[in-house]
Amino acid sequence: METVRHVVIESVWDYPRPPRVETVPERIRIMVDGVMIADSLRAVRVLETSHPPTYYVPPADVRLELLSPGRGRSTCEWKGAAIYHSLTVGDRRIEDVAWSYERPQPGFESLAGYLAFYPGRVDEAWVGDERARPQAGGFYGGWITSRVTGPFKGEPSTIGW
């Protein structure tokens, strides 16, 4: 008997505004220089109109000893003030590789302390058995897989969306 896996394709234009946080049924992994930085079966994702999903990993599933305070700061109108984290693996340092909300705003309390990694700043970002590619533009941290369609905010000519 053959098992066929049903894959649902999601349009980012069907995602809500304000964003929604939901559990992730797949394994989320982050790799740098062959070192597993994060490996989780307990991640959550944030879905927001026009953005590919952003994955947040619980701190217990991250190699926290490889992280140090980053330089960046930002504020999300929905989630609140973010702090950034830099990563050191051997002689390689990646500034502001991830961010977190230590005291998120109401409605996003489940993100407290979870880390979101920029897929374009790490060597590999995996959702299940698929390697994700980064959302364009460098500011947003969405993970693009074959299961999401755009256009995505961050691509050329999308400023002001």
N, C-alpha and C positions, 0 to 999 in steps of 0.2 A: 504494500500500500504506500502510495506517495503522499507526502504531506506538502501542501502548498501554503506558503506563508503569505498572508494578506497584508499588504502595505498600504496605509492610508496616506495620500498626498494632501498636505495642508497648504492653503494659501495664507500668507501672512496678512492679507487683507481681510481675512475672517477672524483674526485675533482681536481681542477686546481692547478697548481704551476706556477706563484705566486698565493697566495690565492685570493678568491673572497668574497666580503661582500654582503649579501643579506638580505632583510627584512624577518621577521618571521611572518607567518600568525596565529600563535598560541599564547596562553597565556603562559608566562614564569614566574615561581614563585620560590622563595628561602625561605626556612623556617629553623629557628634555635630555639630550645626549645619552639616550638609552636608559635613563633613570626614570622610574615610575614616580611621578610627583603626586598624583592623585589617582585613586582607584576606588570607585564607589558604586554601590547598588542602592544607595539612599539619597541620591541627588534629587534636586527639584529643578524645574525650569520656569522661566518667566516668559509669558507670551504677551506681546504688545503689537498693536496694529503697525504694519509696515516693517517690522523688525523680525529677522530670524530668531529662533529661541536662544535665550541666554541660560546656560546651565550653572547651577550653584551647588557646590560640593560641601558636605558637612566637614568641619575642621578635623574630626576624628579620622577622616579618610584622606587627609592631606599630609604630606611630609612637612609639617610646620617648622621643623628644625632647619629647613632649607630656605625659609622665608625670613625677610626682615622688613621693617617699615619702608614703604616707598615714598616718593616725592609727591605724587599726584593727589589731588583732591577734586571732588566734583559733587554736585547735588542733583538728585533726580526729583522732579516735582512729585512723584508718587512714592518713591522708596526712602528719600531723605539723603543725608550726608554720607558719602562713601569715603572710605580710606583705602589706600593702595598698598600693595605688597610687592617687593622685589624678590627675585629668586637667585640663589647662588648654587651652582652645580659645578664642583671642581673649580677651575679658573674662570668659568663663564658666569657672568652676572647679567640678568635681564631685569631692567628697571620696570617698575609698574606692570608686572606680568598678570596681576590679579587685583581684584578689589572686593571689598566686603562692606556690609552695613552693620555696624555694631549695635545701633539703636534705630532700627527702621521705623518708619511712620506707621500709624494704625492701618491694618489690613495687610501689612507685609512683615509682621513679626516673625513669621516662619523663616525668614531669610537671615535672622540675626546670627552673625558670626560665620555664616556660610561664605565660601570663596567662589568667585566667578573668575575664570581665567580667559584671557584674550587668546582665541585659537591662533591668531596670526603672530603671537609672540612666543609660542611654544613650538617644539618640533612636531608634535602630534597631539591632536585632540580627537578622541573617539567617542561616538555614540553607538553603543552596541558594537557591531562588527564593521561599522562604516566610519572612515576618517572624515572629519568635518573640515570645511574650509571657512576662512574668516569672512565676516561681513566687511564690505569695502569701507574705506574712509579712515580707519585707524582709531576713531573715537568710540564707536559702539562695539560691543563684544559678542555679537550674535554668532551662532554656529550654523553654517549652511550645510545641509545634507540633501540627498536626493529626495527626501520626503517633504521638503518645503519649497514653495514657489514664490516668486516676487512679482514685480520688482521690489527691491529691498532699499530701505533708507540707508544712506551712506554711499550709494552709487553716484556717479557723476550726474549732475543736475537735480539732485534730490534735496539740496539745502532748502529749508523753509517748509518742508512737508509737515 
